[in-house]
Amino acid sequence: MSTRAIQTERPSIQRLEHKNFGSGIPYYDDELKMPQSIEHEIAINYLSYCFKYIAKDLKLSSISDHPVWYLIQKPIKDKNQKVIYPDLCVSKNSDISRVTSEDLLFSLEVVSMERKRKEFKDTVLMKALNEYNRVPEFVLVYPKASDNRVIEYYSFDGYQYIPVAKRNGKYSSKMIKGLSLQEISMDDWRDGVKLEVLYKGKVLVKYEEVWELKEKAEKEKEKAEKEKEKAENRAEKVENQLELSIKKVIQRGKSTFEEIAEDFGVSLDYIKKVASL
């Protein structure tokens, strides 16, 4: 069957609320039970940071490893759609709780090569799936330094994906204004570091800067969590002291529950709860 025939026979897609968020492990392939590789982690952290910045500037949404409803060519138990977790995609819909393939302007997969099945899924199956769903632009990124491939860029022409050629050394997006992907010099390749994201003609950020920002964010998050834990511990101590003081007053038996509640500035229900402990 031709691509043209397949495209004309597509069913409609339902905008259902996402309930299944996978294992909860970032960039973990639940189907093949595979975590991400080091080069995958480096590449996706860099790309995700860049795309989130660009999407925010253009009032779009950039999501990574987030559920998206896709139409599937062969129904499973009479279901025509399935939740897929693209490595990275840009959506024109700000409500990502019900995002579907129809919202996507751009989808990208960072190719994992540790297993043939995973590489086949990333390069062949995901490409075919995005093509069937008419996602305007689809990109494959090969992060391993020992692989001579870097970027495969495809554009949907209404029936199928057509390879996009480099112009002036860059792959430029038609759907995301100002976005370009550029291979760096082969002499500078490292695992996960083989391309740069350009926005409005300039390199958005260097890999090293992304890792510094990520490390800073993690430290700030760790600090905030410690502060929160300290505050919770202080609150717990205050709560315990309050309960102890109320119990002592109750045990004296000289005041009613209503009077105790008024004296301590708490509700009557709270006094009853303390009395039952």
One Martini backbone bead per residue (centre of mass of N, CA, C, O) as a GRO file, in nm:
protein
  277
    1MET     BB    1   0.097   0.035   0.022
    2SER     BB    2   0.077   0.354  -0.003
    3THR     BB    3   0.127   0.649   0.152
    4ARG     BB    4  -0.121   0.789   0.038
    5ALA     BB    5  -0.330   0.575   0.127
    6ILE     BB    6  -0.267   0.577   0.430
    7GLN     BB    7  -0.336   0.880   0.480
    8THR     BB    8  -0.646   0.861   0.387
    9GLU     BB    9  -0.708   0.623   0.625
   10ARG     BB   10  -0.710   0.787   0.866
   11PRO     BB   11  -0.805   0.828   1.170
   12SER     BB   12  -0.912   0.963   1.442
   13ILE     BB   13  -0.826   1.159   1.729
   14GLN     BB   14  -0.818   1.150   2.077
   15ARG     BB   15  -0.838   1.385   2.354
   16LEU     BB   16  -0.691   1.246   2.602
   17GLU     BB   17  -0.609   1.196   2.912
   18HIS     BB   18  -0.326   1.155   3.086
   19LYS     BB   19  -0.228   0.862   3.293
   20ASN     BB   20   0.035   0.750   3.161
   21PHE     BB   21   0.393   0.789   3.285
   22GLY     BB   22   0.526   0.543   3.330
   23SER     BB   23   0.802   0.480   3.535
   24GLY     BB   24   0.952   0.778   3.595
   25ILE     BB   25   1.201   0.735   3.423
   26PRO     BB   26   1.412   0.902   3.253
   27TYR     BB   27   1.459   0.768   2.947
   28TYR     BB   28   1.284   0.505   2.967
   29ASP     BB   29   1.230   0.191   2.820
   30ASP     BB   30   0.955   0.005   2.885
   31GLU     BB   31   0.949  -0.202   2.652
   32LEU     BB   32   1.284  -0.272   2.665
   33LYS     BB   33   1.422  -0.216   2.937
   34MET     BB   34   1.583   0.082   2.900
   35PRO     BB   35   1.826   0.285   2.958
   36GLN     BB   36   2.021   0.539   2.928
   37SER     BB   37   2.292   0.665   2.801
   38ILE     BB   38   2.544   0.883   2.829
   39GLU     BB   39   2.512   1.015   2.544
   40HIS     BB   40   2.210   1.059   2.573
   41GLU     BB   41   2.215   1.243   2.822
   42ILE     BB   42   2.385   1.471   2.704
   43ALA     BB   43   2.211   1.537   2.455
   44ILE     BB   44   1.925   1.577   2.595
   45ASN     BB   45   2.002   1.802   2.790
   46TYR     BB   46   2.081   2.007   2.576
   47LEU     BB   47   1.826   2.002   2.397
   48SER     BB   48   1.614   2.059   2.613
   49TYR     BB   49   1.715   2.335   2.698
   50CYS     BB   50   1.694   2.475   2.421
   51PHE     BB   51   1.391   2.412   2.354
   52LYS     BB   52   1.266   2.550   2.599
   53TYR     BB   53   1.360   2.832   2.530
   54ILE     BB   54   1.235   2.857   2.246
   55ALA     BB   55   0.942   2.788   2.315
   56LYS     BB   56   0.897   3.018   2.514
   57ASP     BB   57   0.959   3.249   2.308
   58LEU     BB   58   0.714   3.120   2.107
   59LYS     BB   59   0.474   2.998   2.269
   60LEU     BB   60   0.552   2.704   2.340
   61SER     BB   61   0.602   2.343   2.374
   62SER     BB   62   0.849   2.153   2.554
   63ILE     BB   63   0.895   1.794   2.547
   64SER     BB   64   1.015   1.516   2.759
   65ASP     BB   65   0.919   1.210   2.809
   66HIS     BB   66   0.614   1.250   2.715
   67PRO     BB   67   0.295   1.194   2.670
   68VAL     BB   68   0.159   1.087   2.345
   69TRP     BB   69  -0.083   1.081   2.112
   70TYR     BB   70  -0.103   0.812   1.873
   71LEU     BB   71  -0.140   0.687   1.578
   72ILE     BB   72  -0.210   0.358   1.451
   73GLN     BB   73  -0.208   0.133   1.189
   74LYS     BB   74  -0.250  -0.110   1.401
   75PRO     BB   75  -0.481  -0.222   1.579
   76ILE     BB   76  -0.533  -0.258   1.941
   77LYS     BB   77  -0.804  -0.376   2.046
   78ASP     BB   78  -0.958  -0.144   1.871
   79LYS     BB   79  -0.715   0.057   1.890
   80ASN     BB   80  -0.587   0.367   1.729
   81GLN     BB   81  -0.428   0.447   1.997
   82LYS     BB   82  -0.112   0.566   2.151
   83VAL     BB   83   0.129   0.592   2.387
   84ILE     BB   84   0.408   0.813   2.349
   85TYR     BB   85   0.779   0.879   2.415
   86PRO     BB   86   0.939   1.123   2.323
   87ASP     BB   87   1.233   1.272   2.364
   88LEU     BB   88   1.145   1.524   2.168
   89CYS     BB   89   0.905   1.803   2.159
   90VAL     BB   90   0.687   2.033   1.977
   91SER     BB   91   0.409   2.227   2.091
   92LYS     BB   92   0.109   2.423   2.029
   93ASN     BB   93   0.012   2.304   2.301
   94SER     BB   94  -0.008   2.402   2.640
   95ASP     BB   95  -0.174   2.137   2.699
   96ILE     BB   96  -0.003   1.844   2.815
   97SER     BB   97  -0.246   1.650   2.922
   98ARG     BB   98  -0.358   1.623   2.585
   99VAL     BB   99  -0.146   1.544   2.391
  100THR     BB  100  -0.095   1.521   2.040
  101SER     BB  101   0.025   1.474   1.724
  102GLU     BB  102  -0.134   1.732   1.615
  103ASP     BB  103   0.050   1.937   1.796
  104LEU     BB  104   0.299   1.878   1.639
  105LEU     BB  105   0.603   2.022   1.484
  106PHE     BB  106   0.824   1.845   1.647
  107SER     BB  107   1.054   1.558   1.633
  108LEU     BB  108   1.290   1.373   1.854
  109GLU     BB  109   1.565   1.132   1.829
  110VAL     BB  110   1.787   0.960   2.032
  111VAL     BB  111   2.007   0.725   1.939
  112SER     BB  112   2.017   0.391   2.033
  113MET     BB  113   2.294   0.124   2.017
  114GLU     BB  114   2.297  -0.122   2.225
  115ARG     BB  115   2.044  -0.220   2.057
  116LYS     BB  116   1.887  -0.316   1.777
  117ARG     BB  117   1.593  -0.271   1.865
  118LYS     BB  118   1.630   0.022   1.954
  119GLU     BB  119   1.741   0.136   1.690
  120PHE     BB  120   1.494   0.053   1.521
  121LYS     BB  121   1.285   0.213   1.677
  122ASP     BB  122   1.408   0.499   1.640
  123THR     BB  123   1.458   0.494   1.313
  124VAL     BB  124   1.193   0.340   1.202
  125LEU     BB  125   0.934   0.346   1.380
  126MET     BB  126   0.931   0.653   1.457
  127LYS     BB  127   0.928   0.757   1.173
  128ALA     BB  128   0.665   0.614   1.077
  129LEU     BB  129   0.482   0.731   1.298
  130ASN     BB  130   0.523   1.035   1.231
  131GLU     BB  131   0.436   1.014   0.938
  132TYR     BB  132   0.145   0.905   0.989
  133ASN     BB  133   0.095   1.175   1.184
  134ARG     BB  134   0.210   1.438   1.037
  135VAL     BB  135   0.473   1.535   1.137
  136PRO     BB  136   0.647   1.789   1.004
  137GLU     BB  137   0.908   1.717   1.196
  138PHE     BB  138   1.199   1.490   1.180
  139VAL     BB  139   1.462   1.376   1.411
  140LEU     BB  140   1.791   1.239   1.404
  141VAL     BB  141   2.027   1.154   1.667
  142TYR     BB  142   2.382   1.078   1.682
  143PRO     BB  143   2.585   1.052   1.979
  144LYS     BB  144   2.808   0.871   1.890
  145ALA     BB  145   3.141   0.918   1.811
  146SER     BB  146   3.179   0.641   1.632
  147ASP     BB  147   2.956   0.775   1.460
  148ASN     BB  148   2.918   0.939   1.149
  149ARG     BB  149   2.654   1.015   1.235
  150VAL     BB  150   2.419   1.289   1.327
  151ILE     BB  151   2.190   1.399   1.109
  152GLU     BB  152   1.832   1.353   1.050
  153TYR     BB  153   1.618   1.534   0.826
  154TYR     BB  154   1.254   1.576   0.822
  155SER     BB  155   0.981   1.641   0.585
  156PHE     BB  156   0.644   1.693   0.539
  157ASP     BB  157   0.455   1.677   0.213
  158GLY     BB  158   0.156   1.514   0.279
  159TYR     BB  159   0.272   1.186   0.260
  160GLN     BB  160   0.589   1.225   0.333
  161TYR     BB  161   0.921   1.192   0.393
  162ILE     BB  162   1.176   1.441   0.341
  163PRO     BB  163   1.485   1.509   0.302
  164VAL     BB  164   1.700   1.741   0.454
  165ALA     BB  165   1.919   1.973   0.358
  166LYS     BB  166   2.191   2.140   0.381
  167ARG     BB  167   2.250   2.495   0.464
  168ASN     BB  168   2.531   2.631   0.543
  169GLY     BB  169   2.565   2.377   0.754
  170LYS     BB  170   2.241   2.366   0.798
  171TYR     BB  171   1.941   2.287   0.977
  172SER     BB  172   1.626   2.422   0.897
  173SER     BB  173   1.336   2.532   1.028
  174LYS     BB  174   0.986   2.584   0.937
  175MET     BB  175   0.826   2.561   1.226
  176ILE     BB  176   1.079   2.694   1.389
  177LYS     BB  177   1.163   2.996   1.439
  178GLY     BB  178   1.524   3.010   1.425
  179LEU     BB  179   1.590   2.711   1.387
  180SER     BB  180   1.905   2.525   1.420
  181LEU     BB  181   2.126   2.265   1.301
  182GLN     BB  182   2.477   2.186   1.391
  183GLU     BB  183   2.764   2.061   1.312
  184ILE     BB  184   3.051   1.976   1.443
  185SER     BB  185   3.360   1.917   1.458
  186MET     BB  186   3.507   1.609   1.457
  187ASP     BB  187   3.743   1.688   1.656
  188ASP     BB  188   3.502   1.759   1.890
  189TRP     BB  189   3.405   1.491   1.945
  190ARG     BB  190   3.171   1.345   2.173
  191ASP     BB  191   2.985   1.185   2.367
  192GLY     BB  192   2.692   1.377   2.290
  193VAL     BB  193   2.901   1.573   2.110
  194LYS     BB  194   2.787   1.693   1.767
  195LEU     BB  195   2.604   1.952   1.825
  196GLU     BB  196   2.417   2.258   1.753
  197VAL     BB  197   2.209   2.516   1.870
  198LEU     BB  198   2.026   2.748   1.681
  199TYR     BB  199   1.922   3.101   1.734
  200LYS     BB  200   1.904   3.343   1.523
  201GLY     BB  201   2.214   3.251   1.424
  202LYS     BB  202   2.289   3.143   1.719
  203VAL     BB  203   2.441   3.003   1.968
  204LEU     BB  204   2.278   2.938   2.250
  205VAL     BB  205   2.462   2.697   2.388
  206LYS     BB  206   2.685   2.529   2.570
  207TYR     BB  207   2.744   2.238   2.712
  208GLU     BB  208   2.893   2.337   2.968
  209GLU     BB  209   2.669   2.537   3.051
  210VAL     BB  210   2.447   2.328   3.098
  211TRP     BB  211   2.592   2.171   3.325
  212GLU     BB  212   2.620   2.412   3.514
  213LEU     BB  213   2.316   2.471   3.536
  214LYS     BB  214   2.236   2.192   3.636
  215GLU     BB  215   2.414   2.190   3.890
  216LYS     BB  216   2.289   2.443   4.014
  217ALA     BB  217   1.996   2.337   4.025
  218GLU     BB  218   2.056   2.092   4.207
  219LYS     BB  219   2.166   2.253   4.448
  220GLU     BB  220   1.910   2.425   4.490
  221LYS     BB  221   1.723   2.185   4.535
  222GLU     BB  222   1.874   2.063   4.777
  223LYS     BB  223   1.850   2.314   4.956
  224ALA     BB  224   1.538   2.331   4.954
  225GLU     BB  225   1.491   2.049   5.080
  226LYS     BB  226   1.640   2.107   5.346
  227GLU     BB  227   1.467   2.350   5.431
  228LYS     BB  228   1.202   2.194   5.431
  229GLU     BB  229   1.285   1.984   5.644
  230LYS     BB  230   1.342   2.185   5.871
  231ALA     BB  231   1.058   2.311   5.878
  232GLU     BB  232   0.909   2.045   5.938
  233ASN     BB  233   1.056   1.986   6.205
  234ARG     BB  234   0.972   2.244   6.349
  235ALA     BB  235   0.665   2.199   6.320
  236GLU     BB  236   0.661   1.929   6.473
  237LYS     BB  237   0.764   2.038   6.744
  238VAL     BB  238   0.537   2.241   6.786
  239GLU     BB  239   0.308   2.033   6.773
  240ASN     BB  240   0.403   1.855   7.010
  241GLN     BB  241   0.400   2.081   7.224
  242LEU     BB  242   0.102   2.148   7.196
  243GLU     BB  243  -0.013   1.871   7.268
  244LEU     BB  244   0.119   1.851   7.548
  245SER     BB  245  -0.016   2.103   7.673
  246ILE     BB  246  -0.311   2.011   7.627
  247LYS     BB  247  -0.300   1.747   7.789
  248LYS     BB  248  -0.239   1.875   8.064
  249VAL     BB  249  -0.504   2.037   8.080
  250ILE     BB  250  -0.697   1.799   8.053
  251GLN     BB  251  -0.588   1.636   8.306
  252ARG     BB  252  -0.682   1.850   8.516
  253GLY     BB  253  -1.003   1.921   8.468
  254LYS     BB  254  -1.073   2.260   8.470
  255SER     BB  255  -1.150   2.250   8.160
  256THR     BB  256  -1.299   2.290   7.879
  257PHE     BB  257  -1.276   2.239   7.549
  258GLU     BB  258  -1.362   2.527   7.473
  259GLU     BB  259  -1.156   2.675   7.653
  260ILE     BB  260  -0.900   2.549   7.539
  261ALA     BB  261  -0.940   2.642   7.247
  262GLU     BB  262  -0.932   2.946   7.314
  263ASP     BB  263  -0.653   2.960   7.458
  264PHE     BB  264  -0.493   2.819   7.195
  265GLY     BB  265  -0.626   2.883   6.910
  266VAL     BB  266  -0.821   2.638   6.843
  267SER     BB  267  -1.005   2.384   6.762
  268LEU     BB  268  -1.226   2.159   6.882
  269ASP     BB  269  -1.135   1.920   6.709
  270TYR     BB  270  -0.839   1.929   6.800
  271ILE     BB  271  -0.892   1.866   7.098
  272LYS     BB  272  -1.029   1.591   7.048
  273LYS     BB  273  -0.786   1.463   6.911
  274VAL     BB  274  -0.586   1.487   7.146
  275ALA     BB  275  -0.763   1.328   7.353
  276SER     BB  276  -0.743   1.051   7.167
  277LEU     BB  277  -0.418   0.992   7.188
   0.00000   0.00000   0.00000
